[in-house]
């Protein structure tokens, strides 16, 4: 995520190092936990490394995409701040992924439309590229169905894999990948995909990228959209803001006795952050120059990618019946 809040307090390398180390630790614990192992047993720590290393690589790619684009345009920015978060084991249902992502801070004005576009889009593209590599590796190297029996021994006695419990929601893109690879190998259902480190990280990487590409305010997608069609940015931002409110309100369905449990209340929290902190409208950039044809094609392609990777209902099985 790109944060354009101005600050003249240069962060020390020690702060970056400590946050990175803490994030490595909390994401490794999360990786162990996704495998149904005790994250507080030291012997299990190494089991979380595939998850934590691939996730941190995606986050680093995203933020350094912003950082190097800023350096290219001679815009003053910080190095990435990684944000650790204790996983589900310690804070039930709060955040099972072990991190709240990462952020850089821009400390000088963005006076060029081209600079705004390049810095805004560089992070999602870099992060998405690494996410694709992680996903492809995960799908190509899927273990056989018996791998799930080592995590859930009761499934072998049942003779089937129950489709219940915490379930990741599909995006168009992730669903397409499951169809393609599912024609030739076993692909776990979405309520078990988090036991597969690279699929779990890849899914989360898509979610992170999609959230950053929401075309509102000073999110990455907001920067890109403003650079493309500044006169329409406010209207489009309000449309997507209304959509987030709509899907967020679906979380009240379980409280009326319905069987559907979309667990989308997180979108209401996100919408509140957008409205009160990030704001719906993008700050004005006084440079009125048009983007090149290449940048415009890249920008609209990225907006289409956003629609393909955005999961309207990211989680099931969290709301009470």
N, C-alpha and C positions, 0 to 999 in steps of 0.2 A: 504494500500500500504506500502511496505517496502522500506525505503530510507536508503541507505548505505553510504550517505555522512558523513564523519567524522566531529565531532565537539567536543570540550572540554568545551563548554559553557553550563553548566547544566541549563536546563530550570527550572524556579521556578514553584511551584505548583500554584501560582497565574496566570501565563500565561495559564496553562492547564485549570484552572477553568474558566477564562474569555473566552477563546475560546469555551469551552464546553457550557457555558451559552449563548454566542452569537449564537452558532449553534442551541441550543434548541429554541431560540427566532426566528431565521430566518426560521427554518424548521416548526415551529408552524404556522407562518404567511403563509408559502407555503401551509400547510395543509388546512388552512382556505380558501385560494385562490382556491385550487382545487375543493372546494365545491361551487364555484361561490358566495362566501360571501366576504364582504369587510374586508380585513385583518387588516385594521387600526381602526376598531371599536372594542373596548375593549370587548364588550359583545360576540363577535364571537371567542375570543381567545381560549376558551376551546374546540371549535369544531375542532381545529387543533391538539389537543393532541394525538388522536389515531395515526395520521400520524407521528408526530414528535417523539413520544416515541418509536414507533416500528422501525422507520428509525435509530434513534440514537442507539437503541439496536443492530441492524445489524452492524452498523459501529463499535461500541465498541467491539462486538464479533470478528469481523475481526482483528482489531488492537491488541486486547488483546491476540488473538491466536498467532500472531507474538511475542508479548511481553513475554508471558509465555514460549513459545518455546525457545526464546533467553535466558531467565533466566535459563531454564533447561540445556542449553548448556554453561552456564556461559559466555554469550556474553553480553557486556554492551549495553544497549539500553534505550531510553527515554520512558516515558509514551506517550500515543497517543495525538497528536495535532489534534483537530477537526477544520475543516475549514468552517466557516460560509460564506454564500453568500446571499445577498438580493434577494428575489424571483422575479418572473416575473412581479409582480405588479409595482415594482420600476425600473426594468431593463428589458424592453420587449424583449423577445426571447433570453436573455442571459443565464439564468439558472432558470428554474421554480421549482427546487427541494429544494432550500433553503440551499444547502451545496455543497461544492466541495469534500466532503468525509473526510477522516482523514488519518494521517500518523504517523509512529514512525520513529525514527532515530537510526540506528545502529552505535555505537561509538567505536567499536573494530573490528579488522579483523575477517573475517570468514575463518578460515584456514582448517576446516573440511568439507568434502563433505556431510557427514551426517547432520551436523549442518546447512549447507546451505539448504539442502532439507527440513529438519524439520521446520526451521524458515520460509522458503518460502511458504510451503504448508499449514502450520497451520492456517494462516489468512483466505485464501479462504474457507477452510473446515469449520472453525468455523462460518464465516459469512454466508456460504451457508446453514448450518444447521439451523440457526436462520431464514434465509430467507424462508426456506421450512416451518417452523412452522407458520410464518406470512401468507404465501400464503395459506396453508391448512386451517388456521383459516378463512381467507378471503373468500375462496371458499365455505367452509362449512356453513358460516353465511351470505351468500349473501341475501340482502333484496329483496323483490319482485320488479317487473318491475316498480311499481308505485313510487318507490324511485326516479327514474330519473325525474318523473313529478314534484317533489318538487324542483328540480334544474332547469329543463327546462319545465315550464308549457306549453309552446307552443307545446311540443311533444304530449301532450294529445289531443289537437285539431287536430293535423296532423294525429293522429291514427297510427304513426309509429316513429321509431327512425332513423333519418337521419344518414347516414354514411359519414360524412364530417367533416372538421375541423382538429385540432391537433389530430393525431392518433399515438398511440404507435405501434411499429413494433413487430411482433412475432418472437420468437425463436422456435426451434423445441419443446423444453420442455414446454414453456408456452402455445403454441398452443395445445399440447397434454392435458394439464390440462384443457383448455377450452372445449375441446371435451369431456373429461371424465365427468366433472361436468355439462356441458351443456345438457347432455342426460337426466338429472333429474331435473334441475332447470334453472331459467333464468340467463344467463351469459351475462353481458353487452358487446357490441361490443368494439373493440379496440380504437375507437374514444371517448368512454365514460368511459373507465376503470379507468381513473385517478380520477373520482368522488368517487371511492370506496377506502378509505384510505389504507386498508390492501392489496388490489390487486395492488394499485399504488406503495406502498412501496415494495411489493414483486417483482414486475416487475423491479423496480429500483435497488433492491438488487441483482437480477440476472444480470442486466447490469453492476453494479459495480464489481461484482465477475468476470464476463466475461472480462471486461477491464483489471482487474488485472491479469487474467490468460493468456492474450495474450503472447505467448512464445517468447518474444523479450527482449533482454538486461537485465536490473535489475528489470523488472516487476516480480511479483510473479511467473507467468508462465515461465519467462526467467530463474529464479532460479531453478525451478523444472526441466525444460528441460535440462539445463546445467548439473545438477546432474545426469540425466538419460543418456544423450548421448552428452557429451561435444564436441565431434568431429563433430557432425551434427548440433549443436546449431546455428551456423552462417547461414548455408544454410536454415534451417527451419525458422529462424527469418526473413530472407530476403524474403521468400515466403509469410509470413503473412504481412510483411511490404508492399509488392507489392499488396497484396489483399486489404489492407486498402486504398492504393492509388487508386485502381480500383473502389471500391465502393464509395470513396470520389468524384471521377470525375463524377459519375452518377448525381451529383447535378447540373451539367450544362445542363441536359436534359430539364428542364422547360424553359430555356432561348431560346430554339429552337422551342417553340410552342407545345411541347408534353404535354399530359395530365398527365403523370406520374410526381409525385413530391416526390422523395425519401428523399430529405433533408438529405443527407449524407455528407455534406461538413464538418461536425464536425470530420469525420475520417481523412480528410486532415490536420486539425489542430492537431489532435492526432498524426498523422504520423510525422508531423514536430517536435513535442515535443519529440517523440521517437528518431528521427534522430539526433537532435541537442543537446538534454539534456540527455535523458536516454541512448541513444546509442543502436545500434543494437546488438553488440557483448557483451557477458557477460565477465566481468573481470575474469582473470584466477585464479583458486584455485589450489594450488600446491599439495593438497592431492589427490592422484590418486586412493584411495580405492573405491571399488564397493559398491553400496547400497545393502541392504538385499533384498531378494525376496519379502518380505512384502511391503517394501518401493517402490520397482519398480512397483508392482501391483497397489499400491495406486497412484503412480505418473502417470502411464498411464491411470488409471481410471479417474483421475482428468482432464487429457488432453481430454478425451472423453467427460466428463461433460462440459468442455469449449465449445466444438463444439455444444453441445445440447442447451446451454443457451445463446450462442452468437447471438444477433439479427443483421444480416447484414445491415438492414435498420432500425435503431432504431426509427425514427420519420417520419411521413408523414405530409403533409399539411403546411409545413413551408416555402417552396420555392415559389417564385412568379411565376405566370403563364406567 
